[in-house]
Every structure is written in C-alpha cells, then in structure tokens.
Amino acid sequence: MEYSWQDLGLHIPEIMLPKEGTDYYKWAVVACDQYTSEPDYWEKAEEIVGQAPSALRLMLPEYYLGRPEEETLTRQIRENMTNYIKEGILQKMPAGCMLVKREAEGRSRLGLVICVDLEAYDYHKGSQSLIRATEGTIASRIPPRLKIRRGAPLEMPHILILIDDPGKSCIEPLESLDAPVVYDTGLMLGGGHITGKFLAEDKLSGLLEALNRLMDKAVQRYGKGKVIFEAMGDGNHSLATAKSAWEEIKKDLTPEEAENHPARFALCEIENVHDEGIVFEPIHRVVFGREDLGGCGILEKLSIILNGQNGSALLSDSPDAEPGDYMIPCLTAEGRRYLIVKEPKAGLPVGALQNAIDVLVKEEDLAVDYIHGEKAVQTLSQDPRNAGFLLPAMDKFALFPAVARDGALPRKTFSMGEASEKRYYIETRAITL
C-alpha cells in the first residue's frame, strides 16, 4: 500500500526561524519543563540573553508556574510573539523540514523537525492512534500551557517523537543530502552543540518512501488498526495541549476548513529510537516535606502505603533484595536508605513508587517534583524536610512493544537523556490563519 504524509500522521511545515544575523546562542533555550526546582538556571539564562531576541521571551519556564510572575509572563509571551512577527525577527521558510544534529554529554543524535497531524494522535487511555502517548497524561498540566497556546500566533516545540527503525532507513540517510546549513551553534548552560540543515519539500521523496516501508512492517507486526507508528519520547503534555487547543478550534470549522488549518498540526522533532545517541535516563522523584514531616517521616509513611498496595514493603538500611523485589534507594539529610517492595502489583518500580507518592502527597498536602539527574536529587535531599527517590533506567528497545501491549506507561517513567540534553527551542511555526 502507498501511504501519503497524512496517512502516516505527518505534515510538511513552513517553519519560522530568526532572521539572518541573530545570535543563535542567545536565541536557543532549553525546554520549559527542565530545571523546575533550580531557579539559578533560569536566572543565568536571563543574564545570558539580556535584551537580545530569544526563545526565552516566547516560553514560560515551569519554574514560574503558580508564582506571582506567572500571569505577567504569560501575557508578555503573547505580546512578544506578535512583535517578533511584526518586526521581522521571525521569518518564514519555504515548505520543508530541518535536519538537526545535536551533540551533548559526549553523544550525538539526529532528528527531523516536521509536523504531526493531531488527528492521528489521542492521548487518552486505551488509544490505538498512530501517534501514541507513552505515559499517563496529567490533566492538571494542560491548562497552564493551553492558556499560552490558546489564540497564540505561534507554536514552539520541545516535543520529541520516536520511530522504531532498526535498519536506520528513514532519518539517517538524510544526512548525506546536499542542503544548506541554517544554524551551527553552541547551546547555553551546558547544552552542547546543534546544527540545522534545511531540507526543502522536494528533497523528501526518499524519506516518504522509507517511511512507507516502515509502516508496512509496523502493520505486519501489530496488525491493521493497531499500529503504533510514532511514540512520544518527550513533551507528551505539550502535544496533549496542542491536541486540546485543536479540539476547541475545529468545533467552529467546516470539514473543508479543518482539512488544512495550521492548528491541526504540531511541530515536533522525530528521532529514531535506535540512534546510538539516544539514551533513556530515569526520572527521579523528590517529595518536598514540612518541618513536622521531614524526609525520614516521608519514608516511613511511604513504606506503610507501599505495604498496603503490594504484597508487602519495608524500609531498610541495606540494599539487599530478593529476586522479583523492587529496591528503591531513598535519600534524606540523614543518609541513604532503601524501600524494598515485595510481590509488587505494578509492572515497573516507577509505577509502584508513583502509586504510593500519589496517595502520600494527597493525604499530607505535599509537593513532588520529577528530577533529571542524580546530583540534583542529592542536593535537594540535603534539606531535612525533603526525601529523594532514585529509579532505574528503562530499556529503550522495550518501549514500542510495551506501549503497544499495555498502553501508556506510568507517568515520568523515562527521560531521553539528562536535562542538558533536552530539546532547545529554535524553530517556530504560525498556528493561526
């Protein structure tokens, strides 16, 4: 069968990039959901950017969610988007994609900036959509992002979507194409380096053919109507927000108007899960306690909750565990201990821990943050009120089969690399007519 871009859940965009002469080092900024408990990072980013045009002015770092500055910053984002367009700071490219090569943490990976069709994506539980959510969607995380996207003239993605291409037949051959390099820059605050080559639409016929072959293999593997062709790697809630915004917009459109409305599509970067530069890192947890319920109290309460939710659970000074048990290292100001979960009901340690944390934070009115990198967990856990939890990494090659079989994984199960390896905002796209 011959598939079109739309059949594959894809769309060739008209990308917008900063005008020639822009300092890309100051323009490119890491994804908004990173360093959420580290205000120093965002203060340093402000110092670097200064008054220069920057993606920092078009996004809201999630560190500011729930803080007094949130409303003002949200309003300014909309104004900055409009001004960047009016003043020519952002300029539209012809229809095509960006091939990006990212080097960070001693690794490099390839990605293709393209659009996905939101009609081919459904983040709800039990979805059989071509583009599949890989983690449970937290409904409360959508409204703050929707507030920015609703009526905004631009979108700017940190979404990473994976394809399962062991033969490296789709993205990797694009590197040999003769195409202009649009940007080639270092990335601020330890983000490494990135290069972007523009591939006009007429250079993408080979990619479409390769994706057709990959789709045929997916149909053979999963069955017609059950194919998982693209799986969320990062930015699940950003894509869910785009989907929510599109559902609002299309209510007032005719079928003809909805066919090619720009808000129907979402800009993202597609990568091959078999790229050696892609490493699945665990996402750890830190629970923020109170003076009357410090880190040790958090551990004791969690062990009781885990005991009730599973065969049994205990808090131990030793990491010794029996085969089949889950062993979760816990950090507090008083040192390292271990939660040992026996006869676990969840399929992964992260699921068992998250189920217990959900109960604890609700009962005790506490906060939890999801942390990339063990060092940050160690630092935050030095506060005697807090407790940190370290989780193991997931096998990246198990992702597609697991999601096809079981549906979305527990939220925040894995991270594609450390925080410094996350997508930096560079490309934008118009989403209003």
C-alpha positions in Angstrom: 0.0 0.0 0.0 1.2 3.5 -0.8 0.9 6.0 2.1 0.8 9.8 1.9 2.2 12.1 4.6 -1.2 12.4 6.0 -1.7 8.6 6.1 1.5 8.5 8.2 0.2 11.2 10.6 2.8 13.7 9.2 2.7 17.1 7.5 5.4 19.2 5.8 5.5 22.6 7.6 6.5 26.1 6.8 9.0 26.6 9.6 9.8 30.1 11.0 13.3 30.9 12.1 15.0 34.0 13.5 16.3 36.4 10.8 19.9 36.2 9.5 22.4 37.7 11.9 20.5 36.5 15.0 22.8 35.2 17.8 21.5 31.6 18.0 23.5 31.0 21.2 21.2 33.5 22.9 18.1 32.5 20.9 18.1 28.8 21.7 16.7 27.9 25.2 16.1 24.5 26.8 12.6 23.1 27.2 10.3 24.8 29.7 9.8 21.7 31.9 13.5 21.4 32.8 15.3 22.7 36.0 11.9 23.3 37.6 13.4 23.3 41.1 16.6 25.2 40.2 15.9 28.9 39.9 19.6 29.6 39.4 19.4 28.0 36.0 16.8 30.4 34.8 18.4 33.4 36.4 21.6 32.6 34.5 19.6 32.2 31.2 18.2 35.7 31.8 21.7 37.1 32.2 23.0 35.4 29.0 20.0 36.6 26.9 19.8 40.1 28.2 18.0 42.3 25.6 18.7 40.0 22.6 15.9 38.3 20.7 15.4 34.9 22.3 13.1 31.9 22.5 13.2 32.7 26.3 10.7 35.5 25.5 8.3 33.1 23.8 8.0 30.4 26.5 7.2 30.1 30.2 9.7 28.1 32.3 7.6 25.9 34.5 9.6 27.1 37.5 7.2 30.1 37.4 4.0 28.1 37.5 2.0 29.1 40.5 4.3 32.0 41.3 3.3 35.7 41.2 5.1 36.3 38.0 3.2 33.7 36.0 0.3 35.9 34.8 2.6 38.7 33.7 5.0 36.4 31.9 2.1 34.6 30.2 0.8 37.9 28.9 4.2 39.1 27.7 4.7 35.8 25.7 1.7 36.6 23.5 2.9 40.2 23.0 6.4 39.1 22.2 5.2 36.6 19.6 3.2 39.3 17.8 6.1 41.7 18.0 8.7 39.2 16.7 6.5 38.6 13.6 5.7 42.3 13.0 9.4 43.3 13.4 10.7 40.6 11.1 12.7 38.9 13.8 11.0 35.7 12.8 10.8 34.8 9.1 9.0 32.0 7.3 10.9 29.3 5.4 9.5 27.5 2.3 7.8 24.2 2.9 10.3 21.7 4.2 11.9 20.2 7.3 15.0 20.8 9.4 17.5 18.0 9.9 19.2 18.6 13.2 22.3 17.1 14.7 22.7 17.5 18.4 25.8 16.9 20.4 25.6 16.8 24.2 27.1 14.8 27.1 29.6 13.2 24.7 26.8 11.8 22.5 25.3 12.9 19.2 21.9 12.2 17.7 19.9 13.1 14.5 16.4 14.4 14.4 13.9 15.8 11.8 11.8 18.8 12.6 8.4 18.1 10.9 4.7 18.4 11.8 2.5 15.7 13.1 -1.2 15.5 12.4 -3.2 15.9 15.6 -6.0 13.9 14.1 -3.6 10.9 14.3 -2.9 11.4 18.0 -5.0 10.6 21.0 -3.5 10.7 24.5 -6.5 9.1 26.3 -6.2 5.7 27.9 -6.7 2.8 25.6 -5.9 4.8 22.5 -5.0 2.9 19.3 -3.8 6.1 17.4 -0.8 6.0 15.0 0.9 8.5 17.3 0.8 7.1 20.8 1.3 8.6 24.2 3.9 6.7 26.2 3.0 7.9 29.7 -0.2 8.8 31.5 -1.3 12.4 30.9 -1.8 14.6 34.0 -4.8 16.7 33.2 -3.8 19.5 35.5 -0.6 20.2 33.5 -2.6 21.1 30.4 -4.4 24.3 31.4 -1.3 26.5 32.1 0.1 25.5 28.6 -3.3 25.9 27.0 -3.5 29.4 28.4 -0.4 30.3 26.3 -1.3 28.3 23.2 -5.0 29.4 23.0 -5.1 32.2 20.5 -1.3 32.4 20.2 0.0 33.2 16.7 3.0 30.8 17.1 4.0 27.4 18.5 7.5 26.5 19.6 8.0 22.8 20.3 10.2 20.8 22.7 8.3 17.7 21.5 10.4 14.6 20.6 8.7 11.7 18.9 10.3 8.4 18.3 10.1 6.0 15.4 11.2 2.3 15.6 13.6 1.9 12.7 16.3 -0.6 13.4 17.5 -0.5 9.8 18.1 3.2 10.1 16.4 3.7 6.7 14.5 6.9 7.3 16.3 9.8 9.1 19.9 8.7 8.9 20.2 8.8 5.0 19.1 12.4 5.1 22.5 13.4 6.5 24.1 12.8 3.1 21.8 15.1 1.2 23.2 18.3 -0.1 21.3 21.0 1.9 22.1 24.4 3.3 23.2 24.7 6.9 20.9 27.3 8.5 22.4 27.3 12.0 25.5 25.9 13.7 25.8 27.0 17.3 26.8 26.1 20.8 23.9 25.9 23.3 23.9 27.8 26.6 24.5 26.4 30.1 26.0 23.0 29.1 23.6 22.2 26.3 26.3 21.2 23.9 26.1 22.0 20.2 23.5 21.8 17.4 23.5 22.1 13.6 20.4 22.5 11.5 20.2 21.8 7.7 17.1 22.9 5.8 15.6 20.2 3.6 13.1 21.6 1.1 10.0 19.5 0.4 11.3 18.3 -3.0 14.2 16.6 -1.2 11.9 14.5 1.0 10.6 11.9 -1.5 13.2 9.3 -0.4 12.1 9.8 3.2 8.4 9.2 2.3 9.3 6.0 0.5 11.3 4.8 3.5 8.5 5.6 5.9 6.1 3.7 3.7 8.3 0.6 4.1 8.5 1.1 7.8 4.7 1.5 8.0 4.2 -1.8 6.1 6.5 -3.5 8.7 4.5 -2.0 11.6 1.2 -3.3 10.1 2.7 -6.7 9.9 3.9 -6.5 13.5 0.9 -5.0 15.3 -2.0 -5.6 12.9 -4.1 -3.2 10.9 -5.8 -0.6 13.0 -3.5 -1.3 16.0 -0.3 0.2 14.6 1.9 2.3 16.9 4.0 4.2 14.3 5.3 7.1 16.4 5.7 7.0 20.2 6.1 10.0 22.4 9.7 10.4 23.6 9.4 13.8 25.3 6.9 16.6 25.5 3.8 14.5 26.0 1.9 17.3 27.8 2.9 19.8 25.1 1.4 17.6 22.4 -1.7 17.0 24.6 -2.0 20.7 24.9 -1.8 21.2 21.1 -4.5 18.5 20.7 -6.8 20.2 23.3 -6.4 23.5 21.5 -7.2 21.9 18.1 -10.3 20.2 19.5 -11.5 23.7 20.6 -10.8 25.3 17.3 -12.2 22.7 15.0 -15.7 22.9 16.6 -16.2 26.1 14.7 -14.8 24.9 11.4 -16.3 23.2 8.4 -14.7 19.9 7.3 -13.1 21.7 4.4 -11.7 24.4 6.7 -10.4 21.8 9.2 -8.6 19.9 6.5 -5.6 22.2 6.3 -6.0 24.6 9.2 -2.5 25.2 10.7 -3.6 24.4 14.2 -4.4 20.9 13.1 -0.7 20.2 13.0 2.0 20.4 15.7 5.7 21.0 15.1 8.0 18.4 16.6 11.3 16.6 16.2 11.2 13.0 15.1 14.1 10.7 16.1 14.9 7.0 15.7 14.9 5.1 19.0 17.8 3.0 17.5 20.1 6.1 17.3 23.1 5.3 19.5 22.9 8.9 20.8 19.6 8.3 22.4 19.8 7.1 26.0 16.9 6.5 28.3 17.6 8.0 31.7 15.4 7.5 34.7 13.3 10.4 36.1 13.8 10.5 39.8 11.4 11.9 42.4 11.8 14.4 45.2 9.0 14.8 47.8 9.0 18.2 49.5 8.0 17.9 53.2 7.3 20.1 56.1 9.0 20.9 59.4 6.7 18.4 61.1 7.1 15.8 58.4 10.7 15.6 57.3 12.5 13.3 55.0 12.5 10.4 57.4 8.8 10.8 58.2 8.1 10.7 54.4 10.0 7.4 54.1 8.1 5.9 57.0 4.7 6.9 55.6 5.6 5.7 52.1 6.7 2.3 53.4 3.3 1.9 55.1 1.4 2.9 51.9 3.5 0.6 49.7 2.9 -2.2 52.2 -0.8 -1.8 51.7 -0.6 -1.5 47.9 1.6 -4.5 47.3 2.4 -7.9 48.9 4.5 -6.2 51.5 7.1 -3.4 51.8 9.7 -2.4 54.3 12.3 0.4 54.8 15.8 -1.0 55.1 19.3 0.3 55.8 20.6 -2.4 53.3 20.0 -2.7 49.5 19.6 -6.5 49.8 16.5 -7.6 48.0 15.2 -11.0 46.8 14.7 -11.7 43.0 11.4 -10.2 41.9 11.5 -7.5 44.6 11.8 -3.8 43.8 14.6 -2.0 45.6 14.3 1.8 45.6 17.2 3.9 47.0 15.9 6.8 49.2 17.9 9.9 50.1 17.4 12.3 53.0 19.6 14.6 55.0 20.3 11.7 57.3 21.7 9.5 54.6 20.7 6.7 52.2 18.1 4.0 52.9 16.1 1.6 50.7 12.4 0.8 50.1 12.1 -2.9 49.4 8.8 -3.8 47.8 7.8 -7.5 47.7 5.2 -9.1 45.4 4.8 -5.7 43.6 1.5 -5.1 41.9 2.9 -2.6 39.3 4.9 -3.8 36.3 7.8 -1.3 36.9 9.4 0.1 40.1 8.4 3.6 38.9 4.8 2.5 38.9 4.9 1.1 42.4 6.6 4.2 43.8 4.4 6.7 41.9 1.2 5.0 43.2 2.4 5.4 46.7 3.6 9.0 46.2 0.2 9.9 44.7 -1.5 8.8 47.9 1.0 10.5 50.2 1.0 13.9 48.6 -2.8 14.0 48.6 -3.1 12.8 52.2 -0.4 15.2 53.6 -0.8 18.1 51.1 2.8 17.8 49.9 4.5 18.6 46.6 6.5 16.3 44.3 8.9 17.1 41.6 10.3 15.0 38.8 14.1 15.3 38.6 16.6 14.6 35.8 20.0 13.6 37.2 21.1 12.0 40.5 23.1 15.0 41.6 20.1 17.3 41.6 18.3 14.7 43.8 21.2 14.6 46.2 21.3 18.4 46.5 17.5 18.7 47.1 17.5 15.9 49.6 20.0 17.7 51.8 17.1 19.8 53.0 15.9 17.9 56.2 12.3 18.4 55.1 12.7 16.5 51.8 13.1 13.0 50.6 14.6 11.9 47.2 14.0 8.6 45.4 16.3 7.1 42.7 14.8 5.0 39.9 16.4 2.6 37.4 16.6 3.3 33.6 14.2 1.7 31.2 15.3 -0.4 28.3 14.6 1.9 25.3 14.1 -1.1 22.9 11.2 -2.2 25.1 9.3 1.0 24.6 7.2 0.3 21.4 6.3 -3.3 22.4 5.4 -2.2 25.9 3.1 0.6 24.8 1.5 -1.5 22.1 0.8 -4.2 24.7 0.0 -2.3 27.8 -0.8 1.2 26.8 0.7 4.3 28.4 3.4 3.7 31.0 3.4 5.3 34.5 4.0 9.0 34.1 7.6 10.2 34.0 8.9 6.7 33.5 11.9 7.7 31.4 13.8 10.7 30.1 15.6 10.9 26.8 18.9 11.9 28.3 19.8 14.3 31.1 18.2 17.7 31.4 21.1 19.3 29.5 20.3 17.0 26.5 16.6 18.1 26.2 15.4 19.9 23.1 16.3 23.5 22.8 13.7 25.8 21.3 14.8 27.1 17.9 12.1 26.6 15.3 8.7 28.1 15.5 5.6 27.9 13.3 2.4 30.0 12.7 -0.7 28.3 14.0 -3.3 31.0 13.2 -4.7 31.9 9.8 
